Amino acid sequence: MKNLFVLMLALGSFSSCTMATDYSAWSDGEILVYNETAGPWDKIQCSSEKKIGSNIRKRDCATVRQLKARSEVSASSINNINYGTTDFFR
């Protein structure tokens, strides 16, 4: 009975996990078609950058909403490191 409970708990926790869509695997055509029908915050934007220590460019795609969230987290982290507060970038 205990094993059954542990198994059900484990399966329940795995089923509640959500998988984020990897927009970087989408082709340019797929992104263009998606962006035609998407709202302004759900449009996909891609960038291609070289990581430090590598000459290989990596394509990174995300929605405008995800990019805004990343920007806010980065700004908050910088503010906490520099000033110990989150009141600098607003």
N, CA, C and O atoms as a CHARMM CRD file, in Angstrom:
* protein
*
  360
    1    1 MET  N      0.82300  -1.18600   0.00000 PROA 1      0.00000
    2    1 MET  CA     0.00000   0.00000   0.00000 PROA 1      0.00000
    3    1 MET  C      0.87300   1.25800   0.00000 PROA 1      0.00000
    4    1 MET  O      0.58200   2.23000  -0.69600 PROA 1      0.00000
    5    2 LYS  N      1.95100   1.22000   0.79700 PROA 2      0.00000
    6    2 LYS  CA     2.85400   2.36100   0.86100 PROA 2      0.00000
    7    2 LYS  C      3.51900   2.58500  -0.49200 PROA 2      0.00000
    8    2 LYS  O      3.65500   3.72600  -0.93500 PROA 2      0.00000
    9    3 ASN  N      3.93500   1.49700  -1.15500 PROA 3      0.00000
   10    3 ASN  CA     4.56800   1.61500  -2.46900 PROA 3      0.00000
   11    3 ASN  C      3.60500   2.20100  -3.49700 PROA 3      0.00000
   12    3 ASN  O      4.00600   3.00500  -4.33800 PROA 3      0.00000
   13    4 LEU  N      2.34900   1.80300  -3.43100 PROA 4      0.00000
   14    4 LEU  CA     1.34200   2.32200  -4.34900 PROA 4      0.00000
   15    4 LEU  C      1.16000   3.82200  -4.14000 PROA 4      0.00000
   16    4 LEU  O      1.03600   4.57000  -5.11000 PROA 4      0.00000
   17    5 PHE  N      1.14200   4.26500  -2.89300 PROA 5      0.00000
   18    5 PHE  CA     1.00200   5.68500  -2.59100 PROA 5      0.00000
   19    5 PHE  C      2.18900   6.47700  -3.12900 PROA 5      0.00000
   20    5 PHE  O      2.00700   7.54200  -3.71900 PROA 5      0.00000
   21    6 VAL  N      3.39900   5.96700  -2.93200 PROA 6      0.00000
   22    6 VAL  CA     4.60500   6.64200  -3.42100 PROA 6      0.00000
   23    6 VAL  C      4.58100   6.71400  -4.94100 PROA 6      0.00000
   24    6 VAL  O      4.92800   7.74400  -5.51900 PROA 6      0.00000
   25    7 LEU  N      4.17200   5.62400  -5.59400 PROA 7      0.00000
   26    7 LEU  CA     4.09700   5.60100  -7.05100 PROA 7      0.00000
   27    7 LEU  C      3.07700   6.61600  -7.55600 PROA 7      0.00000
   28    7 LEU  O      3.34600   7.34000  -8.51500 PROA 7      0.00000
   29    8 MET  N      1.92000   6.67400  -6.92400 PROA 8      0.00000
   30    8 MET  CA     0.89200   7.62800  -7.34700 PROA 8      0.00000
   31    8 MET  C      1.34600   9.06800  -7.11800 PROA 8      0.00000
   32    8 MET  O      1.05300   9.94300  -7.93300 PROA 8      0.00000
   33    9 LEU  N      2.04300   9.31700  -6.04200 PROA 9      0.00000
   34    9 LEU  CA     2.56400  10.65000  -5.76200 PROA 9      0.00000
   35    9 LEU  C      3.58200  11.05900  -6.81700 PROA 9      0.00000
   36    9 LEU  O      3.55500  12.19000  -7.30300 PROA 9      0.00000
   37   10 ALA  N      4.48100  10.14400  -7.17200 PROA 10     0.00000
   38   10 ALA  CA     5.49400  10.43200  -8.19000 PROA 10     0.00000
   39   10 ALA  C      4.85100  10.68700  -9.54800 PROA 10     0.00000
   40   10 ALA  O      5.21500  11.64200 -10.23400 PROA 10     0.00000
   41   11 LEU  N      3.91100   9.85500  -9.93800 PROA 11     0.00000
   42   11 LEU  CA     3.24100  10.03900 -11.22600 PROA 11     0.00000
   43   11 LEU  C      2.43700  11.33200 -11.25600 PROA 11     0.00000
   44   11 LEU  O      2.37700  12.00300 -12.28600 PROA 11     0.00000
   45   12 GLY  N      1.83300  11.67600 -10.15900 PROA 12     0.00000
   46   12 GLY  CA     1.07800  12.92200 -10.08300 PROA 12     0.00000
   47   12 GLY  C      1.96600  14.14400 -10.22100 PROA 12     0.00000
   48   12 GLY  O      1.58500  15.12400 -10.86000 PROA 12     0.00000
   49   13 SER  N      3.14300  14.09100  -9.62700 PROA 13     0.00000
   50   13 SER  CA     4.04400  15.23600  -9.73300 PROA 13     0.00000
   51   13 SER  C      4.60600  15.36300 -11.14000 PROA 13     0.00000
   52   13 SER  O      4.81600  16.47800 -11.61700 PROA 13     0.00000
   53   14 PHE  N      4.85600  14.24400 -11.81700 PROA 14     0.00000
   54   14 PHE  CA     5.36700  14.30500 -13.18300 PROA 14     0.00000
   55   14 PHE  C      4.29500  14.77300 -14.16000 PROA 14     0.00000
   56   14 PHE  O      4.60600  15.45600 -15.13500 PROA 14     0.00000
   57   15 SER  N      3.06200  14.42400 -13.91700 PROA 15     0.00000
   58   15 SER  CA     1.99600  14.81700 -14.84000 PROA 15     0.00000
   59   15 SER  C      1.66600  16.29600 -14.72800 PROA 15     0.00000
   60   15 SER  O      1.08800  16.86700 -15.65300 PROA 15     0.00000
   61   16 SER  N      2.02100  16.92600 -13.61800 PROA 16     0.00000
   62   16 SER  CA     1.73500  18.34300 -13.45900 PROA 16     0.00000
   63   16 SER  C      2.82700  19.22700 -14.04300 PROA 16     0.00000
   64   16 SER  O      2.67200  20.44800 -14.07600 PROA 16     0.00000
   65   17 CYS  N      3.92300  18.64300 -14.50300 PROA 17     0.00000
   66   17 CYS  CA     4.99800  19.41400 -15.11700 PROA 17     0.00000
   67   17 CYS  C      4.56100  19.88000 -16.49700 PROA 17     0.00000
   68   17 CYS  O      3.96200  19.11800 -17.25600 PROA 17     0.00000
   69   18 THR  N      4.85900  21.13200 -16.82000 PROA 18     0.00000
   70   18 THR  CA     4.54100  21.63900 -18.15100 PROA 18     0.00000
   71   18 THR  C      5.83000  21.77900 -18.94100 PROA 18     0.00000
   72   18 THR  O      6.86600  22.17400 -18.40700 PROA 18     0.00000
   73   19 MET  N      5.74600  21.45200 -20.20500 PROA 19     0.00000
   74   19 MET  CA     6.90900  21.55300 -21.07600 PROA 19     0.00000
   75   19 MET  C      6.82500  22.86800 -21.84300 PROA 19     0.00000
   76   19 MET  O      5.80400  23.15700 -22.46700 PROA 19     0.00000
   77   20 ALA  N      7.88500  23.66200 -21.80100 PROA 20     0.00000
   78   20 ALA  CA     7.92500  24.90100 -22.55600 PROA 20     0.00000
   79   20 ALA  C      8.21100  24.57800 -24.01900 PROA 20     0.00000
   80   20 ALA  O      8.96800  23.65600 -24.32300 PROA 20     0.00000
   81   21 THR  N      7.60700  25.33500 -24.91000 PROA 21     0.00000
   82   21 THR  CA     7.82400  25.12300 -26.33300 PROA 21     0.00000
   83   21 THR  C      9.18800  25.66300 -26.71700 PROA 21     0.00000
   84   21 THR  O      9.55100  26.77700 -26.34100 PROA 21     0.00000
   85   22 ASP  N      9.94800  24.87100 -27.47000 PROA 22     0.00000
   86   22 ASP  CA    11.26400  25.29600 -27.94200 PROA 22     0.00000
   87   22 ASP  C     11.09600  25.95100 -29.30800 PROA 22     0.00000
   88   22 ASP  O     11.11400  25.27400 -30.33700 PROA 22     0.00000
   89   23 TYR  N     10.93200  27.27000 -29.31000 PROA 23     0.00000
   90   23 TYR  CA    10.72300  27.99000 -30.55800 PROA 23     0.00000
   91   23 TYR  C     11.98500  28.01400 -31.41000 PROA 23     0.00000
   92   23 TYR  O     11.89400  28.26200 -32.61200 PROA 23     0.00000
   93   24 SER  N     13.14700  27.76900 -30.83800 PROA 24     0.00000
   94   24 SER  CA    14.39500  27.77300 -31.59900 PROA 24     0.00000
   95   24 SER  C     14.42900  26.65200 -32.62700 PROA 24     0.00000
   96   24 SER  O     15.15400  26.74600 -33.61700 PROA 24     0.00000
   97   25 ALA  N     13.66200  25.60100 -32.40900 PROA 25     0.00000
   98   25 ALA  CA    13.62600  24.48000 -33.34600 PROA 25     0.00000
   99   25 ALA  C     12.69200  24.75800 -34.52200 PROA 25     0.00000
  100   25 ALA  O     12.71400  24.02400 -35.51000 PROA 25     0.00000
  101   26 TRP  N     11.88100  25.79500 -34.43300 PROA 26     0.00000
  102   26 TRP  CA    10.95200  26.12300 -35.51000 PROA 26     0.00000
  103   26 TRP  C     11.70200  26.76600 -36.66600 PROA 26     0.00000
  104   26 TRP  O     12.70000  27.45300 -36.45300 PROA 26     0.00000
  105   27 SER  N     11.23200  26.54800 -37.88400 PROA 27     0.00000
  106   27 SER  CA    11.83300  27.18200 -39.06000 PROA 27     0.00000
  107   27 SER  C     11.35200  28.63200 -39.14700 PROA 27     0.00000
  108   27 SER  O     10.38800  29.01600 -38.48500 PROA 27     0.00000
  109   28 ASP  N     12.03300  29.42800 -39.97100 PROA 28     0.00000
  110   28 ASP  CA    11.62700  30.82500 -40.14600 PROA 28     0.00000
  111   28 ASP  C     10.20500  30.91800 -40.69400 PROA 28     0.00000
  112   28 ASP  O      9.43900  31.79600 -40.29800 PROA 28     0.00000
  113   29 GLY  N      9.85500  30.01200 -41.60500 PROA 29     0.00000
  114   29 GLY  CA     8.51000  30.00700 -42.17800 PROA 29     0.00000
  115   29 GLY  C      7.44400  29.71100 -41.14200 PROA 29     0.00000
  116   29 GLY  O      6.38800  30.34400 -41.13800 PROA 29     0.00000
  117   30 GLU  N      7.71000  28.75600 -40.26300 PROA 30     0.00000
  118   30 GLU  CA     6.75300  28.42900 -39.20000 PROA 30     0.00000
  119   30 GLU  C      6.54600  29.61800 -38.26900 PROA 30     0.00000
  120   30 GLU  O      5.42800  29.89000 -37.83400 PROA 30     0.00000
  121   31 ILE  N      7.62800  30.31700 -37.97100 PROA 31     0.00000
  122   31 ILE  CA     7.53500  31.48200 -37.08300 PROA 31     0.00000
  123   31 ILE  C      6.74100  32.59900 -37.75200 PROA 31     0.00000
  124   31 ILE  O      5.92800  33.25300 -37.09900 PROA 31     0.00000
  125   32 LEU  N      6.96900  32.82600 -39.05700 PROA 32     0.00000
  126   32 LEU  CA     6.21600  33.85900 -39.77300 PROA 32     0.00000
  127   32 LEU  C      4.71900  33.55700 -39.77800 PROA 32     0.00000
  128   32 LEU  O      3.90400  34.44900 -39.54600 PROA 32     0.00000
  129   33 VAL  N      4.35900  32.30500 -40.04200 PROA 33     0.00000
  130   33 VAL  CA     2.94500  31.91500 -40.05100 PROA 33     0.00000
  131   33 VAL  C      2.34100  32.08000 -38.65900 PROA 33     0.00000
  132   33 VAL  O      1.22300  32.57800 -38.52700 PROA 33     0.00000
  133   34 TYR  N      3.06200  31.67200 -37.63100 PROA 34     0.00000
  134   34 TYR  CA     2.57100  31.80000 -36.25200 PROA 34     0.00000
  135   34 TYR  C      2.37700  33.27100 -35.88800 PROA 34     0.00000
  136   34 TYR  O      1.36300  33.63600 -35.29300 PROA 34     0.00000
  137   35 ASN  N      3.35500  34.12300 -36.24800 PROA 35     0.00000
  138   35 ASN  CA     3.29900  35.53600 -35.87900 PROA 35     0.00000
  139   35 ASN  C      2.15300  36.28100 -36.55700 PROA 35     0.00000
  140   35 ASN  O      1.70500  37.31100 -36.05200 PROA 35     0.00000
  141   36 GLU  N      1.66600  35.77000 -37.70400 PROA 36     0.00000
  142   36 GLU  CA     0.54800  36.42300 -38.38700 PROA 36     0.00000
  143   36 GLU  C     -0.72800  36.37700 -37.55300 PROA 36     0.00000
  144   36 GLU  O     -1.54800  37.29200 -37.62500 PROA 36     0.00000
  145   37 THR  N     -0.89900  35.32900 -36.77200 PROA 37     0.00000
  146   37 THR  CA    -2.13200  35.17000 -35.99900 PROA 37     0.00000
  147   37 THR  C     -1.95200  35.43400 -34.50400 PROA 37     0.00000
  148   37 THR  O     -2.93700  35.50700 -33.76900 PROA 37     0.00000
  149   38 ALA  N     -0.72400  35.57500 -34.05300 PROA 38     0.00000
  150   38 ALA  CA    -0.45900  35.75200 -32.61900 PROA 38     0.00000
  151   38 ALA  C     -0.70400  37.19700 -32.19600 PROA 38     0.00000
  152   38 ALA  O     -0.57600  38.13000 -32.98900 PROA 38     0.00000
  153   39 GLY  N     -1.05600  37.35100 -30.93700 PROA 39     0.00000
  154   39 GLY  CA    -1.21800  38.68500 -30.36900 PROA 39     0.00000
  155   39 GLY  C      0.14600  39.34000 -30.17800 PROA 39     0.00000
  156   39 GLY  O      1.17200  38.67700 -30.33000 PROA 39     0.00000
  157   40 PRO  N      0.17300  40.62900 -29.85000 PROA 40     0.00000
  158   40 PRO  CA     1.45100  41.34500 -29.74400 PROA 40     0.00000
  159   40 PRO  C      2.41200  40.76300 -28.70700 PROA 40     0.00000
  160   40 PRO  O      3.62200  40.77200 -28.92900 PROA 40     0.00000
  161   41 TRP  N      1.90600  40.26000 -27.58400 PROA 41     0.00000
  162   41 TRP  CA     2.77500  39.70500 -26.54500 PROA 41     0.00000
  163   41 TRP  C      3.17900  38.26400 -26.83800 PROA 41     0.00000
  164   41 TRP  O      4.09600  37.74000 -26.20500 PROA 41     0.00000
  165   42 ASP  N      2.50300  37.61500 -27.79400 PROA 42     0.00000
  166   42 ASP  CA     2.78700  36.21700 -28.10500 PROA 42     0.00000
  167   42 ASP  C      3.58600  36.03700 -29.38700 PROA 42     0.00000
  168   42 ASP  O      3.85300  34.90400 -29.78900 PROA 42     0.00000
  169   43 LYS  N      3.97100  37.12500 -30.03300 PROA 43     0.00000
  170   43 LYS  CA     4.79100  37.01700 -31.24100 PROA 43     0.00000
  171   43 LYS  C      6.17800  36.50800 -30.86800 PROA 43     0.00000
  172   43 LYS  O      6.69600  36.81500 -29.79400 PROA 43     0.00000
  173   44 ILE  N      6.77200  35.72800 -31.76800 PROA 44     0.00000
  174   44 ILE  CA     8.08300  35.13200 -31.51500 PROA 44     0.00000
  175   44 ILE  C      9.15800  35.99700 -32.14900 PROA 44     0.00000
  176   44 ILE  O      9.02700  36.42500 -33.29600 PROA 44     0.00000
  177   45 GLN  N     10.22300  36.25200 -31.39500 PROA 45     0.00000
  178   45 GLN  CA    11.38800  36.96400 -31.90500 PROA 45     0.00000
  179   45 GLN  C     12.60900  36.08200 -31.70500 PROA 45     0.00000
  180   45 GLN  O     12.75500  35.42300 -30.67600 PROA 45     0.00000
  181   46 CYS  N     13.48700  36.07800 -32.71000 PROA 46     0.00000
  182   46 CYS  CA    14.69600  35.25200 -32.64400 PROA 46     0.00000
  183   46 CYS  C     15.93500  36.13000 -32.72400 PROA 46     0.00000
  184   46 CYS  O     15.92700  37.18600 -33.35700 PROA 46     0.00000
  185   47 SER  N     16.98600  35.68200 -32.07800 PROA 47     0.00000
  186   47 SER  CA    18.29000  36.33000 -32.18600 PROA 47     0.00000
  187   47 SER  C     19.34100  35.23800 -32.31600 PROA 47     0.00000
  188   47 SER  O     19.13700  34.10200 -31.88900 PROA 47     0.00000
  189   48 SER  N     20.45400  35.60000 -32.90600 PROA 48     0.00000
  190   48 SER  CA    21.54700  34.65100 -33.09300 PROA 48     0.00000
  191   48 SER  C     22.81300  35.29300 -32.54700 PROA 48     0.00000
  192   48 SER  O     23.28000  36.30500 -33.07100 PROA 48     0.00000
  193   49 GLU  N     23.36200  34.70700 -31.50300 PROA 49     0.00000
  194   49 GLU  CA    24.52100  35.29500 -30.83500 PROA 49     0.00000
  195   49 GLU  C     25.60400  34.25900 -30.61300 PROA 49     0.00000
  196   49 GLU  O     25.33400  33.06400 -30.49100 PROA 49     0.00000
  197   50 LYS  N     26.84000  34.74300 -30.56400 PROA 50     0.00000
  198   50 LYS  CA    27.96000  33.87900 -30.19400 PROA 50     0.00000
  199   50 LYS  C     28.09800  33.91500 -28.68200 PROA 50     0.00000
  200   50 LYS  O     28.11200  34.98800 -28.07800 PROA 50     0.00000
  201   51 LYS  N     28.19700  32.76800 -28.08600 PROA 51     0.00000
  202   51 LYS  CA    28.43100  32.69500 -26.64800 PROA 51     0.00000
  203   51 LYS  C     29.91400  32.95000 -26.37900 PROA 51     0.00000
  204   51 LYS  O     30.74800  32.71200 -27.25200 PROA 51     0.00000
  205   52 ILE  N     30.24100  33.42200 -25.20800 PROA 52     0.00000
  206   52 ILE  CA    31.62800  33.67700 -24.84200 PROA 52     0.00000
  207   52 ILE  C     32.39600  32.36500 -24.86300 PROA 52     0.00000
  208   52 ILE  O     31.95700  31.36800 -24.28900 PROA 52     0.00000
  209   53 GLY  N     33.55100  32.37100 -25.53300 PROA 53     0.00000
  210   53 GLY  CA    34.39000  31.18000 -25.61000 PROA 53     0.00000
  211   53 GLY  C     34.02100  30.25200 -26.74500 PROA 53     0.00000
  212   53 GLY  O     34.55400  29.14500 -26.83400 PROA 53     0.00000
  213   54 SER  N     33.11300  30.68000 -27.62300 PROA 54     0.00000
  214   54 SER  CA    32.69800  29.83600 -28.73600 PROA 54     0.00000
  215   54 SER  C     32.52400  30.69400 -29.98200 PROA 54     0.00000
  216   54 SER  O     32.10200  31.84700 -29.89600 PROA 54     0.00000
  217   55 ASN  N     32.84800  30.13200 -31.13300 PROA 55     0.00000
  218   55 ASN  CA    32.62800  30.82700 -32.39600 PROA 55     0.00000
  219   55 ASN  C     31.34200  30.37200 -33.06800 PROA 55     0.00000
  220   55 ASN  O     31.01800  30.82900 -34.16400 PROA 55     0.00000
  221   56 ILE  N     30.61800  29.49100 -32.43300 PROA 56     0.00000
  222   56 ILE  CA    29.39100  28.95000 -33.00000 PROA 56     0.00000
  223   56 ILE  C     28.21800  29.81300 -32.55200 PROA 56     0.00000
  224   56 ILE  O     28.00700  30.04100 -31.36100 PROA 56     0.00000
  225   57 ARG  N     27.45800  30.28600 -33.54200 PROA 57     0.00000
  226   57 ARG  CA    26.27200  31.08300 -33.22500 PROA 57     0.00000
  227   57 ARG  C     25.14100  30.16400 -32.78900 PROA 57     0.00000
  228   57 ARG  O     24.93600  29.09200 -33.35900 PROA 57     0.00000
  229   58 LYS  N     24.41600  30.59900 -31.77400 PROA 58     0.00000
  230   58 LYS  CA    23.27300  29.83700 -31.26500 PROA 58     0.00000
  231   58 LYS  C     22.02000  30.67900 -31.45000 PROA 58     0.00000
  232   58 LYS  O     21.98100  31.85100 -31.07400 PROA 58     0.00000
  233   59 ARG  N     21.00300  30.06900 -32.03100 PROA 59     0.00000
  234   59 ARG  CA    19.73900  30.75800 -32.25900 PROA 59     0.00000
  235   59 ARG  C     18.87200  30.63200 -31.01100 PROA 59     0.00000
  236   59 ARG  O     18.67300  29.53900 -30.48100 PROA 59     0.00000
  237   60 ASP  N     18.36700  31.76000 -30.55900 PROA 60     0.00000
  238   60 ASP  CA    17.50700  31.79000 -29.38000 PROA 60     0.00000
  239   60 ASP  C     16.20600  32.48100 -29.76600 PROA 60     0.00000
  240   60 ASP  O     16.21900  33.63800 -30.18500 PROA 60     0.00000
  241   61 CYS  N     15.09400  31.78700 -29.62900 PROA 61     0.00000
  242   61 CYS  CA    13.78000  32.33800 -29.96600 PROA 61     0.00000
  243   61 CYS  C     12.87900  32.29300 -28.73600 PROA 61     0.00000
  244   61 CYS  O     12.90100  31.33200 -27.96700 PROA 61     0.00000
  245   62 ALA  N     12.09400  33.34200 -28.56600 PROA 62     0.00000
  246   62 ALA  CA    11.15900  33.41300 -27.44300 PROA 62     0.00000
  247   62 ALA  C     10.04500  34.38700 -27.79400 PROA 62     0.00000
  248   62 ALA  O     10.17500  35.19200 -28.71600 PROA 62     0.00000
  249   63 THR  N      8.95500  34.30500 -27.05100 PROA 63     0.00000
  250   63 THR  CA     7.86500  35.25600 -27.25800 PROA 63     0.00000
  251   63 THR  C      8.24900  36.59500 -26.62800 PROA 63     0.00000
  252   63 THR  O      9.14600  36.66700 -25.78800 PROA 63     0.00000
  253   64 VAL  N      7.56000  37.64000 -27.04500 PROA 64     0.00000
  254   64 VAL  CA     7.81500  38.97200 -26.49000 PROA 64     0.00000
  255   64 VAL  C      7.58000  38.95400 -24.98000 PROA 64     0.00000
  256   64 VAL  O      8.31600  39.59200 -24.22700 PROA 64     0.00000
  257   65 ARG  N      6.56200  38.22700 -24.54200 PROA 65     0.00000
  258   65 ARG  CA     6.25800  38.11000 -23.10600 PROA 65     0.00000
  259   65 ARG  C      7.43200  37.46300 -22.35600 PROA 65     0.00000
  260   65 ARG  O      7.80400  37.91900 -21.27500 PROA 65     0.00000
  261   66 GLN  N      8.01500  36.40000 -22.92900 PROA 66     0.00000
  262   66 GLN  CA     9.14800  35.72400 -22.29500 PROA 66     0.00000
  263   66 GLN  C     10.37800  36.62400 -22.27300 PROA 66     0.00000
  264   66 GLN  O     11.11300  36.64300 -21.28600 PROA 66     0.00000
  265   67 LEU  N     10.60900  37.37100 -23.35700 PROA 67     0.00000
  266   67 LEU  CA    11.75700  38.27800 -23.40100 PROA 67     0.00000
  267   67 LEU  C     11.61600  39.38900 -22.36400 PROA 67     0.00000
  268   67 LEU  O     12.59800  39.77700 -21.73000 PROA 67     0.00000
  269   68 LYS  N     10.39500  39.90400 -22.18800 PROA 68     0.00000
  270   68 LYS  CA    10.15500  40.93800 -21.17400 PROA 68     0.00000
  271   68 LYS  C     10.41100  40.38100 -19.77600 PROA 68     0.00000
  272   68 LYS  O     11.00700  41.05700 -18.93800 PROA 68     0.00000
  273   69 ALA  N      9.96600  39.15800 -19.52400 PROA 69     0.00000
  274   69 ALA  CA    10.18500  38.53600 -18.21300 PROA 69     0.00000
  275   69 ALA  C     11.67300  38.33900 -17.95800 PROA 69     0.00000
  276   69 ALA  O     12.15000  38.59400 -16.85200 PROA 69     0.00000
  277   70 ARG  N     12.41300  37.88600 -18.97300 PROA 70     0.00000
  278   70 ARG  CA    13.87200  37.72800 -18.82900 PROA 70     0.00000
  279   70 ARG  C     14.52400  39.06300 -18.50300 PROA 70     0.00000
  280   70 ARG  O     15.39300  39.14300 -17.63500 PROA 70     0.00000
  281   71 SER  N     14.09900  40.10900 -19.20200 PROA 71     0.00000
  282   71 SER  CA    14.66500  41.43600 -18.98300 PROA 71     0.00000
  283   71 SER  C     14.40700  41.92100 -17.55900 PROA 71     0.00000
  284   71 SER  O     15.29300  42.49000 -16.92100 PROA 71     0.00000
  285   72 GLU  N     13.19600  41.69300 -17.06600 PROA 72     0.00000
  286   72 GLU  CA    12.87000  42.11100 -15.70200 PROA 72     0.00000
  287   72 GLU  C     13.67900  41.34000 -14.67000 PROA 72     0.00000
  288   72 GLU  O     14.12100  41.92000 -13.67800 PROA 72     0.00000
  289   73 VAL  N     13.87900  40.05100 -14.88300 PROA 73     0.00000
  290   73 VAL  CA    14.67400  39.24100 -13.95400 PROA 73     0.00000
  291   73 VAL  C     16.12600  39.71300 -13.97300 PROA 73     0.00000
  292   73 VAL  O     16.75600  39.82900 -12.92200 PROA 73     0.00000
  293   74 SER  N     16.65800  39.98600 -15.16900 PROA 74     0.00000
  294   74 SER  CA    18.04100  40.45200 -15.27300 PROA 74     0.00000
  295   74 SER  C     18.22200  41.80000 -14.58400 PROA 74     0.00000
  296   74 SER  O     19.18600  42.00000 -13.84500 PROA 74     0.00000
  297   75 ALA  N     17.29100  42.72600 -14.82800 PROA 75     0.00000
  298   75 ALA  CA    17.37700  44.04200 -14.20100 PROA 75     0.00000
  299   75 ALA  C     17.28400  43.92800 -12.68500 PROA 75     0.00000
  300   75 ALA  O     18.00900  44.61300 -11.96300 PROA 75     0.00000
  301   76 SER  N     16.40500  43.07600 -12.20500 PROA 76     0.00000
  302   76 SER  CA    16.25900  42.87800 -10.76700 PROA 76     0.00000
  303   76 SER  C     17.53700  42.30000 -10.16100 PROA 76     0.00000
  304   76 SER  O     17.95700  42.70900  -9.07800 PROA 76     0.00000
  305   77 SER  N     18.14700  41.35500 -10.85800 PROA 77     0.00000
  306   77 SER  CA    19.39200  40.75500 -10.36300 PROA 77     0.00000
  307   77 SER  C     20.50900  41.78800 -10.30300 PROA 77     0.00000
  308   77 SER  O     21.26100  41.84000  -9.33000 PROA 77     0.00000
  309   78 ILE  N     20.61800  42.61300 -11.34900 PROA 78     0.00000
  310   78 ILE  CA    21.65300  43.65300 -11.36900 PROA 78     0.00000
  311   78 ILE  C     21.41900  44.64600 -10.24000 PROA 78     0.00000
  312   78 ILE  O     22.36000  45.04700  -9.55500 PROA 78     0.00000
  313   79 ASN  N     20.16700  45.04300 -10.04700 PROA 79     0.00000
  314   79 ASN  CA    19.85600  45.98300  -8.96700 PROA 79     0.00000
  315   79 ASN  C     20.18800  45.40000  -7.60300 PROA 79     0.00000
  316   79 ASN  O     20.73400  46.09800  -6.74900 PROA 79     0.00000
  317   80 ASN  N     19.86700  44.14500  -7.39100 PROA 80     0.00000
  318   80 ASN  CA    20.15900  43.51600  -6.10200 PROA 80     0.00000
  319   80 ASN  C     21.65100  43.42700  -5.85600 PROA 80     0.00000
  320   80 ASN  O     22.10300  43.61100  -4.72600 PROA 80     0.00000
  321   81 ILE  N     22.41800  43.15000  -6.88800 PROA 81     0.00000
  322   81 ILE  CA    23.87200  43.06300  -6.74200 PROA 81     0.00000
  323   81 ILE  C     24.45900  44.43800  -6.46000 PROA 81     0.00000
  324   81 ILE  O     25.29900  44.58600  -5.57200 PROA 81     0.00000
  325   82 ASN  N     24.01600  45.45100  -7.21600 PROA 82     0.00000
  326   82 ASN  CA    24.59300  46.78800  -7.09400 PROA 82     0.00000
  327   82 ASN  C     24.10300  47.55200  -5.87000 PROA 82     0.00000
  328   82 ASN  O     24.89500  48.18600  -5.17300 PROA 82     0.00000
  329   83 TYR  N     22.81500  47.49400  -5.61100 PROA 83     0.00000
  330   83 TYR  CA    22.24300  48.37300  -4.60100 PROA 83     0.00000
  331   83 TYR  C     21.51600  47.65400  -3.47800 PROA 83     0.00000
  332   83 TYR  O     21.19600  48.27000  -2.46200 PROA 83     0.00000
  333   84 GLY  N     21.25500  46.39100  -3.63600 PROA 84     0.00000
  334   84 GLY  CA    20.52300  45.66500  -2.61700 PROA 84     0.00000
  335   84 GLY  C     19.03200  45.92400  -2.64300 PROA 84     0.00000
  336   84 GLY  O     18.32200  45.57900  -1.69900 PROA 84     0.00000
  337   85 THR  N     18.55100  46.53100  -3.72100 PROA 85     0.00000
  338   85 THR  CA    17.12200  46.80900  -3.85700 PROA 85     0.00000
  339   85 THR  C     16.71700  46.62300  -5.31100 PROA 85     0.00000
  340   85 THR  O     17.57500  46.45600  -6.17700 PROA 85     0.00000
  341   86 THR  N     15.43100  46.65000  -5.58400 PROA 86     0.00000
  342   86 THR  CA    14.95900  46.46900  -6.96000 PROA 86     0.00000
  343   86 THR  C     14.34100  47.74300  -7.51300 PROA 86     0.00000
  344   86 THR  O     13.46800  47.66600  -8.37600 PROA 86     0.00000
  345   87 ASP  N     14.76200  48.91000  -7.04600 PROA 87     0.00000
  346   87 ASP  CA    14.11700  50.16300  -7.42200 PROA 87     0.00000
  347   87 ASP  C     14.84500  50.95100  -8.50500 PROA 87     0.00000
  348   87 ASP  O     14.45200  52.08600  -8.77400 PROA 87     0.00000
  349   88 PHE  N     15.88400  50.41300  -9.14200 PROA 88     0.00000
  350   88 PHE  CA    16.66200  51.19000 -10.10200 PROA 88     0.00000
  351   88 PHE  C     15.99400  51.25700 -11.46600 PROA 88     0.00000
  352   88 PHE  O     15.72400  52.35100 -11.96100 PROA 88     0.00000
  353   89 PHE  N     15.72100  50.10900 -12.08900 PROA 89     0.00000
  354   89 PHE  CA    15.07200  50.08500 -13.40400 PROA 89     0.00000
  355   89 PHE  C     13.57500  49.95600 -13.21600 PROA 89     0.00000
  356   89 PHE  O     13.10800  48.93600 -12.70800 PROA 89     0.00000
  357   90 ARG  N     12.83500  50.92900 -13.59800 PROA 90     0.00000
  358   90 ARG  CA    11.36700  50.86300 -13.52800 PROA 90     0.00000
  359   90 ARG  C     10.79900  51.64300 -14.65600 PROA 90     0.00000
  360   90 ARG  O      9.57900  51.72700 -14.79600 PROA 90     0.00000
